[in-house]
């Protein structure tokens, strides 16, 4: 029996590979430690493109690593046993690379370790690892041979027999070399020493431009950590625009952008306000004003100005520095899915689903040769770059289950020859298992009085308990249906 994980509660896959959640880990606080390390890494790292790297990376000695297109993961070792945990709480065990890691650590007489690295797939064709390969194989491998392709590129040591080496990267990397150099499935990330900032750019040219790697990471004890990547190109649907304020009035401020899911629905992914000339801003504002439509969903820009929604049609190409699909705490980045009601010519909100945030977007051009659909502006161009958590699960049920009214009561009262109406509804949302955006139960009170300036008023209370809902309904009935109010039968 494992002293590290609860194997019986984990899902079994071919080759003895197991997957589960942090709840099956027999040790508290590990998830918070993993999330803290991911957050720490994000705060320390400056993301740059090549032009930014030329301007902002100072001279100094750097350890330059090849960036692997994988999943940030921490390897956990306890007295001969190994598992991995990512910031999203996914626990994995039983893969061959873990046995290789356990053997190396045991040989070195290590008792406990927490090691940061990238979980990736060693492709049989020798092609560059891609994050979507990791998502598919690590989550649902089809064979033991696929499990055997999982590999781990270690880049830092967060704990080794109680010692934290993470802020002394030179010592940490030398220790990783001592432990794992020459490993087949677990190894230190490929790293070279550069004597100045120019060496970082030369390595970028060699690894990224010539070999097709994802990017490079340069670490210096004095200058910090820099991630240099090529900019990504995306074709996105324009669903809204905002206008500038004060001296920018009459010019477009920015565009609200979406990808199109396989269902044909649009999901917001971000906005773009850079890369436009003033002439383009004036022309686009004039054009988009003619396409404004109604929407039951509203969004505001960074200036707190509401976007005006437009009918589907325009497509823009943007460039961005990076895409991220989780917050620094490991939570998903959920954004609204919209449906275009062609009959009524309006946007309707569907639900929030995991997607991504776009870093440093910049407008490139209008794509008059493309239309907003899964083929030209689809989700795949994002999932090819970054893992979107639960993308397969949520794609099946984009439309949430319908709510049901458990109890309903209506009463009226005539005052000064005008009829007032109050309505109380106890509602079961049926959505609490599908999304965190909805409670299990809602009490909704509508109060209409033509004698008031604010004629229609609402009151809403939420609860996770059916018993509490019933008590709230009874209390509302007592409070609102008295002193001449006549309840309808």
HELIX and SHEET records of a PDB file:
HELIX    1   1 UNK A    7  UNK A    9  5                                   3    
HELIX    2   2 UNK A   14  UNK A   16  5                                   3    
HELIX    3   3 UNK A   22  UNK A   24  5                                   3    
HELIX    4   4 UNK A   30  UNK A   44  1                                  15    
HELIX    5   5 UNK A   50  UNK A   56  1                                   7    
HELIX    6   6 UNK A   96  UNK A  107  1                                  12    
HELIX    7   7 UNK A  131  UNK A  140  1                                  10    
HELIX    8   8 UNK A  144  UNK A  148  1                                   5    
HELIX    9   9 UNK A  169  UNK A  180  1                                  12    
HELIX   10  10 UNK A  197  UNK A  204  1                                   8    
HELIX   11  11 UNK A  205  UNK A  210  3                                   6    
HELIX   12  12 UNK A  246  UNK A  248  5                                   3    
HELIX   13  13 UNK A  278  UNK A  289  1                                  12    
HELIX   14  14 UNK A  380  UNK A  383  1                                   4    
HELIX   15  15 UNK A  391  UNK A  396  1                                   6    
HELIX   16  16 UNK A  466  UNK A  480  1                                  15    
SHEET    1   A 8 UNK A  11  UNK A  12  0                                        
SHEET    2   A 8 UNK A  18  UNK A  21 -1                                        
SHEET    3   A 8 UNK A  90  UNK A  93 -1                                        
SHEET    4   A 8 UNK A  81  UNK A  85 -1                                        
SHEET    5   A 8 UNK A  71  UNK A  78 -1                                        
SHEET    6   A 8 UNK A 112  UNK A 121 -1                                        
SHEET    7   A 8 UNK A 150  UNK A 160 -1                                        
SHEET    8   A 8 UNK A 186  UNK A 188  1                                        
SHEET    1   B 5 UNK A  45  UNK A  48  0                                        
SHEET    2   B 5 UNK A 224  UNK A 229  1                                        
SHEET    3   B 5 UNK A 215  UNK A 220 -1                                        
SHEET    4   B 5 UNK A  62  UNK A  67 -1                                        
SHEET    5   B 5 UNK A 191  UNK A 194 -1                                        
SHEET    1   C 7 UNK A 294  UNK A 295  0                                        
SHEET    2   C 7 UNK A 346  UNK A 354  1                                        
SHEET    3   C 7 UNK A 334  UNK A 341 -1                                        
SHEET    4   C 7 UNK A 266  UNK A 272 -1                                        
SHEET    5   C 7 UNK A 252  UNK A 260 -1                                        
SHEET    6   C 7 UNK A 232  UNK A 243 -1                                        
SHEET    7   C 7 UNK A 308  UNK A 309 -1                                        
SHEET    1   D 8 UNK A 294  UNK A 295  0                                        
SHEET    2   D 8 UNK A 346  UNK A 354  1                                        
SHEET    3   D 8 UNK A 334  UNK A 341 -1                                        
SHEET    4   D 8 UNK A 266  UNK A 272 -1                                        
SHEET    5   D 8 UNK A 252  UNK A 260 -1                                        
SHEET    6   D 8 UNK A 232  UNK A 243 -1                                        
SHEET    7   D 8 UNK A 315  UNK A 320 -1                                        
SHEET    8   D 8 UNK A 362  UNK A 366 -1                                        
SHEET    1   E 2 UNK A 322  UNK A 324  0                                        
SHEET    2   E 2 UNK A 357  UNK A 359 -1                                        
SHEET    1   F 5 UNK A 456  UNK A 463  0                                        
SHEET    2   F 5 UNK A 441  UNK A 448 -1                                        
SHEET    3   F 5 UNK A 418  UNK A 428 -1                                        
SHEET    4   F 5 UNK A 404  UNK A 415 -1                                        
SHEET    5   F 5 UNK A 486  UNK A 487 -1                                        
END                                                                             
